[in-house]
Amino acid sequence: MAAGMGVRALAGLGWAAGLLDSPPDSPFHALNLVLYPPACLGFGWAAARLALAPAGHHRYGPVRAGRAGRAG
């Protein structure tokens, strides 16, 4: 997932740099410049952090079985 998001971000940046031809007045042009590459970079970074995190650990400490969703 992280690699795919990174490739999509790089493709968007390459397209924005003029490596691919497209009409500059299309709505996709503006979205690709402003939204897609930053979003893909952010989600790719988050996916890579999750993939590289030690199993059973969370940002706020180790994950304990049986605590989530249990009432009382």
C-alpha positions as CSV (number, residue, x, y, z in Angstrom):
1,M,0.0,0.0,0.0
2,A,2.8,2.4,1.0
3,A,4.7,1.7,-2.2
4,G,1.6,2.2,-4.4
5,M,0.8,5.5,-2.8
6,G,4.4,6.7,-3.2
7,V,4.4,5.7,-6.9
8,R,1.1,7.6,-7.4
9,A,2.5,10.7,-5.7
10,L,5.6,10.5,-7.9
11,A,3.5,10.1,-11.0
12,G,1.4,13.1,-10.0
13,L,4.5,15.2,-9.5
14,G,5.9,14.1,-12.8
15,W,2.7,14.9,-14.5
16,A,2.6,18.3,-12.8
17,A,6.1,19.0,-14.0
18,G,5.0,18.6,-17.6
19,L,6.2,15.1,-18.4
20,L,2.6,14.1,-19.6
21,D,0.5,16.2,-21.8
22,S,-3.0,17.3,-20.6
23,P,-5.1,20.4,-20.9
24,P,-4.2,22.9,-18.2
25,D,-7.9,24.2,-17.9
26,S,-9.3,20.8,-16.9
27,P,-10.4,20.2,-13.3
28,F,-8.1,17.2,-13.1
29,H,-5.1,19.5,-13.6
30,A,-6.0,21.6,-10.5
31,L,-6.8,18.6,-8.4
32,N,-3.6,16.9,-9.4
33,L,-1.5,19.9,-8.5
34,V,-3.2,20.6,-5.1
35,L,-4.8,17.4,-3.8
36,Y,-3.5,14.1,-5.1
37,P,0.3,14.2,-4.6
38,P,0.2,15.6,-1.1
39,A,-2.6,13.2,-0.1
40,C,-0.7,10.2,-1.6
41,L,2.5,11.2,0.1
42,G,0.7,11.6,3.5
43,F,-1.2,8.3,3.3
44,G,1.9,6.5,1.9
45,W,4.0,7.8,4.8
46,A,1.3,6.7,7.3
47,A,1.0,3.2,5.7
48,A,4.8,2.8,5.8
49,R,4.9,3.7,9.5
50,L,2.2,1.2,10.2
51,A,3.9,-1.5,8.2
52,L,7.2,-0.9,10.0
53,A,5.8,-0.6,13.5
54,P,6.5,-3.5,15.8
55,A,3.7,-6.0,16.1
56,G,1.3,-5.4,19.0
57,H,2.4,-1.9,19.7
58,H,0.6,1.4,19.3
59,R,1.7,5.0,19.5
60,Y,0.5,5.2,23.1
61,G,1.9,1.9,24.3
62,P,1.5,-1.8,23.8
63,V,-1.9,-3.2,22.6
64,R,-3.5,-5.5,25.2
65,A,-5.9,-8.1,24.1
66,G,-9.5,-8.0,25.4
67,R,-9.7,-4.3,26.4
68,A,-11.2,-2.7,23.3
69,G,-15.0,-2.7,23.1
70,R,-15.5,-4.4,26.4
71,A,-18.2,-2.9,28.6
72,G,-17.7,-2.7,32.4
